Amino acid sequence: MKLRDKVAVVTGAASGIGKAIALAYSHAGAKVAIADLNKDAAEAVAGELRRRGVQAMSVAMDVTSEAAVEAGIAAVADAFGGVDILVSNAGIQIVHPLEEFPFAEWKKLLAIHLDGAFLTTRACLPRMYASGRGGSIIYMGSVHSKEASVLKAPYVTAKHGLIGLAKVVAKEGAKHGVRANVICPGFVRTPLVEKQIPEQAKTLGLSEDDVIRKVMLKETVDGEFTTVEDVAEAALLFASFPSNALTGQSLVVSHGWFMQ
């Protein structure tokens, strides 16, 4: 029960990686807020956790909306008595060659990944500082926080940016006991990745099987996708770490695709 009585907010937690992290945190004793744009799906996950005896709630949250983020974090803090852990996980993927990338889609992707990380962090920090308990802020980066791939200009840009944000939060938050870290998964077979397979096959002129073998998993050591459980274990490590020794660091979880 490494997170006994800690309050965790996980964005994009109605499915995929976010849901896996919320489940891992609940098993470790945390009170969990499932924050997602899809309120019904978020409530389904929260309801599942409550039936298991976990203190859980759902929050409708558009992470690009300042008002929605402020209201959502306030609701969690009021219900559970504060916020100890933030996992900024909400994200999307859009792929185009750079010269064909619509500006509106560039802005949309950056808003969800970067504005969302900023707004949720800004809403949580005062509560973490005031509690005297410190806290943990975790950003969902990617191998693309370290590396680049074709067709993903805004995604690569955003994921690199999260590392910079985490370093600033680590420096500013240290005196208050607030840590900041980035998890950098390789390809995880979530609906987000499933959608990319036919898109990349069409753009690159490959079969879908070749996209998986020759693009997505080519640089791994074993040809395996990273799992949501792999990522959740890293999130549990950062959230439960007892000191500032790891703050400001990023951890690649990618079956060896990128090695530091």
Secondary structure, DSSP 8 states (H G I E B T S, - for coil): -TTTT-EEEEETTTSHHHHHHHHHHHHTT-EEEEEES-HHHHHHHHHHHHHTT--EEEEE--TT-HHHHHHHHHHHHHHHTS--EEEE---------GGG--HHHHHHHHIIIIIHHHHHHHHHHHHHHHHSS-EEEEEE--GGGT---TT-HHHHHHHHHHHHHHHHHHHHHGGGTEEEEEEEE--B-SHHHHHHHHHHHHHHT--HHHIIIIIISTTSSSS--B-HHHHHHHHHHHHH--SGGGTT-EEEESTTSS--
